[in-house]
Amino acid sequence: MGTYNIHAGHCPQGQGANGASGFLMESVEDRKVKDRVISVLRKAGHTVYDCTDDSNCTVGQNLRRIVDKCNAHAVDLDVSIHLNAGGGTGVEVWCYSDKAADIASNICDNVSNALDIRSRGVKYTQGLYVLKNTKAPALLVECCFVDNQNDYNHWNAEKCGDAIASAIAGKKIQGSGAAAPAPKPASPTVKPNAAFDLEGWVRRLQAECNRQGFSDQTVDGVPGPKTLAGCPTLKRGASGNITKLLQERLNSLGYHCGVDGDYGKAPFHETYDAIIKYQTDTSLVPDAIVGPKTWSKLLRLS
């Protein structure tokens, strides 16, 4: 029998650094999935620790508390449960290294087959805080996309939890074959989200820049010189609501990254990669520093 840490990402819905929202609320659904995974594994005789942080806190505090809980136990595997955002579709699993690659691949296959959604496969990053700082091998499951209609139509938290638990235990779920993984192009096409509410996003950005003291501007959803001047420079290590708004905008333009308000502290973090790609595609210096020129592009001022 195995020993595992399982946790749902982010703070509870409506508190602190809660997760992505759309047709589904990440901080609600990831907890349902987490509870199901824990229940199934415990009933099968495995030892499981719930390392979810349910406090009302910042992104950084939430991540540190989760890691502290995970590292308090000697386990075979740490599993972080999330739901994705940004206009994509399907399930994917992120790993720090290949130590958990087989289980990660089984999770993708099982969730894809159980929910009849696309498998986006196993991906690797050294920039996600939990994967980087837990002592045991770790993986992060992005169960589906909260803002995708198809994923929402197929969503079932209990089926998803059963699929993840089965994969951890080494069991495969057979699907109908209707959701065979789509072939991955060598150079993925950037596809903007046409339904993105740019005016609403600008309004929230203006309000947040005012709230944090970077500007004193009219909150009208119309970007201009004052809006641009009020946007702070963001780079590796940045966190908070303005970083989260940046991530939302990148996702709307097809440069997918987590919407968690955490830029990350090293290269290979998904937000860093998204910014580099965006700057390269828009003829900006690809320095991963979001300053006036990058904000101007994001605001459609240039």
C-alpha positions as CSV (number, residue, x, y, z in Angstrom):
1,M,0.0,0.0,0.0
2,G,1.1,3.5,-0.7
3,T,1.4,6.7,1.3
4,Y,0.3,10.0,-0.3
5,N,-0.2,13.7,0.2
6,I,-3.3,15.0,-1.6
7,H,-4.4,18.6,-1.6
8,A,-6.6,21.0,-3.5
9,G,-5.0,24.2,-4.8
10,H,-5.8,27.8,-3.7
11,C,-7.9,29.2,-0.9
12,P,-11.6,28.4,-0.5
13,Q,-13.9,30.2,-3.0
14,G,-14.4,33.8,-2.0
15,Q,-11.4,33.9,0.3
16,G,-7.9,35.2,-0.3
17,A,-6.1,33.7,-3.3
18,N,-9.0,31.6,-4.6
19,G,-8.7,29.9,-8.0
20,A,-9.9,30.4,-11.5
21,S,-13.6,30.9,-12.3
22,G,-15.8,30.5,-15.3
23,F,-18.6,27.9,-15.9
24,L,-16.9,26.2,-12.9
25,M,-15.3,27.6,-9.8
26,E,-11.8,26.0,-9.4
27,S,-11.7,26.3,-5.6
28,V,-15.1,24.6,-5.2
29,E,-14.6,21.8,-7.7
30,D,-10.9,20.9,-6.9
31,R,-12.0,20.3,-3.3
32,K,-14.7,17.9,-4.4
33,V,-12.2,16.0,-6.5
34,K,-9.6,16.0,-3.7
35,D,-12.2,14.6,-1.2
36,R,-13.1,11.9,-3.6
37,V,-9.5,10.9,-4.3
38,I,-8.7,10.7,-0.6
39,S,-11.8,8.7,0.1
40,V,-11.2,6.2,-2.6
41,L,-7.5,5.7,-1.7
42,R,-8.2,5.3,2.0
43,K,-11.0,2.8,1.4
44,A,-8.5,0.8,-0.6
45,G,-6.1,0.7,2.4
46,H,-3.7,3.5,1.4
47,T,-2.4,6.1,3.9
48,V,-3.4,9.6,2.7
49,Y,-2.8,13.0,4.2
50,D,-5.0,16.0,3.3
51,C,-2.6,18.9,2.9
52,T,-5.2,21.4,1.6
53,D,-4.9,25.0,3.0
54,D,-8.4,26.3,3.8
55,S,-7.3,29.6,5.3
56,N,-8.0,33.1,4.0
57,C,-4.6,34.3,2.9
58,T,-2.3,35.5,0.0
59,V,-1.0,33.4,-2.8
60,G,2.4,33.1,-1.2
61,Q,1.1,32.2,2.2
62,N,-1.2,29.6,0.6
63,L,1.6,27.9,-1.3
64,R,4.0,27.9,1.7
65,R,1.3,26.4,4.0
66,I,0.6,23.6,1.5
67,V,4.3,22.8,1.2
68,D,4.8,22.8,4.9
69,K,1.9,20.4,5.4
70,C,3.2,18.1,2.6
71,N,6.8,18.1,4.0
72,A,5.5,17.1,7.4
73,H,4.9,13.6,6.1
74,A,7.2,11.0,4.5
75,V,5.2,9.9,1.4
76,D,5.5,8.2,-1.9
77,L,3.9,11.0,-3.9
78,D,2.4,14.6,-3.5
79,V,-0.6,15.3,-5.7
80,S,-2.0,18.8,-6.2
81,I,-5.5,19.1,-7.6
82,H,-6.4,22.1,-9.8
83,L,-8.7,23.2,-12.7
84,N,-7.3,25.1,-15.6
85,A,-8.3,28.4,-17.3
86,G,-7.5,30.3,-20.4
87,G,-9.7,29.0,-23.2
88,G,-8.1,25.6,-23.7
89,T,-9.8,22.2,-23.3
90,G,-8.9,18.9,-21.6
91,V,-6.8,17.5,-18.8
92,E,-3.0,17.9,-18.3
93,V,-0.6,17.0,-15.6
94,W,2.5,19.0,-14.6
95,C,5.6,17.4,-13.2
96,Y,8.9,18.7,-11.8
97,S,10.9,15.8,-13.2
98,D,10.2,12.4,-14.7
99,K,10.0,10.6,-11.3
100,A,6.2,10.7,-11.4
101,A,5.8,10.6,-15.2
102,D,4.1,7.2,-15.4
103,I,1.5,8.1,-12.8
104,A,1.0,11.5,-14.5
105,S,0.4,9.8,-17.8
106,N,-2.0,7.4,-16.3
107,I,-3.9,10.2,-14.7
108,C,-4.2,12.0,-18.1
109,D,-5.5,8.9,-19.8
110,N,-7.9,8.0,-17.0
111,V,-9.5,11.4,-16.6
112,S,-9.7,11.8,-20.4
113,N,-11.5,8.5,-20.7
114,A,-13.7,9.0,-17.6
115,L,-14.9,12.4,-18.6
116,D,-14.6,12.0,-22.4
117,I,-12.4,15.1,-22.8
118,R,-9.1,15.6,-24.5
119,S,-5.8,14.5,-22.9
120,R,-3.3,17.3,-23.2
121,G,-0.6,15.0,-21.8
122,V,2.3,15.3,-19.3
123,K,4.2,18.6,-19.1
124,Y,7.3,19.6,-17.2
125,T,8.2,22.8,-15.3
126,Q,10.6,23.8,-12.6
127,G,8.8,27.0,-11.8
128,L,5.7,25.9,-9.9
129,Y,6.3,26.4,-6.2
130,V,4.7,23.3,-4.8
131,L,6.4,21.0,-7.3
132,K,9.7,22.6,-6.6
133,N,9.6,22.6,-2.9
134,T,8.0,19.4,-1.8
135,K,10.4,16.7,-0.6
136,A,8.6,13.8,-2.3
137,P,8.0,13.5,-6.0
138,A,5.1,15.7,-6.9
139,L,2.6,16.3,-9.7
140,L,-0.1,18.9,-10.4
141,V,-3.3,17.8,-12.1
142,E,-5.2,20.4,-14.2
143,C,-8.5,18.4,-14.4
144,C,-10.2,20.5,-17.1
145,F,-10.7,24.1,-18.1
146,V,-13.3,26.0,-16.1
147,D,-14.0,28.4,-19.0
148,N,-14.5,25.8,-21.7
149,Q,-18.1,24.8,-22.5
150,N,-17.3,21.3,-23.6
151,D,-15.3,20.6,-20.5
152,Y,-18.1,22.0,-18.4
153,N,-20.7,19.8,-20.2
154,H,-18.6,16.7,-19.4
155,W,-17.6,17.6,-15.9
156,N,-18.2,15.2,-13.0
157,A,-16.0,15.7,-9.9
158,E,-16.6,12.2,-8.6
159,K,-15.7,10.6,-11.8
160,C,-12.6,12.7,-12.0
161,G,-11.6,11.8,-8.5
162,D,-12.2,8.1,-9.1
163,A,-10.0,8.4,-12.3
164,I,-7.2,10.1,-10.5
165,A,-7.3,7.6,-7.5
166,S,-7.3,4.6,-9.9
167,A,-4.3,6.0,-11.8
168,I,-2.4,6.5,-8.5
169,A,-3.2,2.9,-7.6
170,G,-2.0,1.7,-11.0
171,K,-5.4,1.0,-12.6
172,K,-6.5,2.1,-16.0
173,I,-9.9,3.3,-17.0
174,Q,-11.1,2.4,-20.6
175,G,-12.9,5.1,-22.5
176,S,-15.3,5.2,-25.4
177,G,-12.5,6.4,-27.7
178,A,-14.5,9.5,-28.6
179,A,-12.0,11.8,-26.9
180,A,-8.7,10.5,-28.4
181,P,-5.9,12.9,-27.7
182,A,-5.6,15.5,-30.4
183,P,-2.2,15.5,-32.2
184,K,0.1,18.2,-30.8
185,P,1.4,20.6,-33.5
186,A,5.2,21.3,-33.4
187,S,4.5,25.0,-33.1
188,P,1.1,25.6,-31.4
189,T,-1.0,28.3,-33.0
190,V,-1.9,31.2,-30.7
191,K,-5.7,31.5,-30.6
192,P,-7.1,34.6,-28.9
193,N,-10.3,34.3,-26.9
194,A,-12.8,36.4,-28.9
195,A,-15.3,36.4,-26.0
196,F,-12.9,38.1,-23.6
197,D,-14.4,41.2,-22.0
198,L,-11.5,43.7,-22.6
199,E,-13.5,46.7,-21.3
200,G,-14.3,44.8,-18.1
201,W,-10.7,43.7,-17.7
202,V,-9.4,47.3,-18.2
203,R,-11.9,48.5,-15.6
204,R,-10.7,46.0,-13.0
205,L,-7.1,46.8,-13.8
206,Q,-7.7,50.5,-13.4
207,A,-9.5,49.9,-10.0
208,E,-6.7,47.7,-8.8
209,C,-4.0,50.1,-9.8
210,N,-5.9,52.9,-7.9
211,R,-6.4,50.7,-4.9
212,Q,-2.7,49.9,-4.6
213,G,-1.7,53.5,-5.0
214,F,-0.1,53.3,-8.5
215,S,-2.6,55.7,-10.0
216,D,-5.6,57.9,-9.4
217,Q,-7.6,57.5,-12.6
218,T,-11.2,57.3,-13.7
219,V,-12.4,53.7,-13.7
220,D,-14.2,53.7,-17.0
221,G,-12.8,50.6,-18.9
222,V,-11.2,52.9,-21.5
223,P,-7.4,52.6,-21.6
224,G,-5.4,55.8,-22.0
225,P,-2.2,57.5,-20.8
226,K,-3.2,57.4,-17.2
227,T,-4.0,53.8,-17.3
228,L,-0.7,53.0,-18.9
229,A,1.2,55.2,-16.4
230,G,-0.6,53.5,-13.5
231,C,0.5,49.9,-14.5
232,P,3.5,48.8,-12.4
233,T,6.4,47.0,-13.8
234,L,6.1,43.2,-13.2
235,K,8.9,40.7,-13.4
236,R,9.9,37.4,-11.8
237,G,8.8,37.2,-8.2
238,A,5.8,39.5,-8.6
239,S,2.5,38.3,-7.1
240,G,-0.9,39.7,-6.3
241,N,-4.0,40.9,-8.1
242,I,-2.3,42.9,-10.8
243,T,-0.2,39.9,-11.7
244,K,-3.4,37.8,-11.8
245,L,-4.9,40.4,-14.2
246,L,-1.8,40.1,-16.4
247,Q,-2.3,36.4,-16.5
248,E,-5.9,36.7,-17.5
249,R,-5.0,39.0,-20.4
250,L,-2.2,36.7,-21.6
251,N,-4.7,33.8,-21.5
252,S,-7.3,35.9,-23.5
253,L,-4.7,36.4,-26.2
254,G,-3.9,32.7,-26.4
255,Y,-0.7,32.7,-24.3
256,H,-1.8,30.1,-21.7
257,C,-0.6,30.3,-18.1
258,G,-2.1,29.7,-14.7
259,V,-4.3,32.4,-13.3
260,D,-3.1,32.4,-9.7
261,G,-1.5,35.8,-9.2
262,D,2.0,34.3,-8.9
263,Y,4.6,35.2,-11.6
264,G,7.1,32.7,-10.4
265,K,10.8,33.1,-9.4
266,A,12.6,31.2,-12.2
267,P,12.6,30.6,-15.9
268,F,10.4,27.8,-17.2
269,H,7.5,29.0,-15.1
270,E,4.4,29.1,-17.3
271,T,3.8,32.8,-16.8
272,Y,7.4,33.6,-17.6
273,D,7.2,31.5,-20.8
274,A,3.9,33.1,-21.8
275,I,5.3,36.6,-21.5
276,I,8.5,35.7,-23.4
277,K,6.3,34.2,-26.2
278,Y,4.0,37.3,-26.3
279,Q,6.9,39.7,-26.4
280,T,8.6,37.8,-29.2
281,D,5.4,37.6,-31.2
282,T,4.7,41.4,-30.8
283,S,8.2,42.5,-31.7
284,L,9.1,43.5,-28.2
285,V,12.4,42.8,-26.4
286,P,11.8,39.3,-24.9
287,D,13.0,40.1,-21.4
288,A,10.0,38.8,-19.4
289,I,9.7,42.2,-17.8
290,V,6.2,43.7,-18.2
291,G,6.9,47.4,-18.4
292,P,5.3,50.3,-20.3
293,K,5.9,48.9,-23.8
294,T,4.4,45.5,-22.9
295,W,1.5,47.0,-21.0
296,S,0.9,49.3,-24.0
297,K,0.5,46.3,-26.3
298,L,-1.7,44.5,-23.8
299,L,-3.9,47.6,-23.5
300,R,-4.1,47.9,-27.3
301,L,-2.5,51.4,-27.1
302,S,0.2,50.5,-29.6
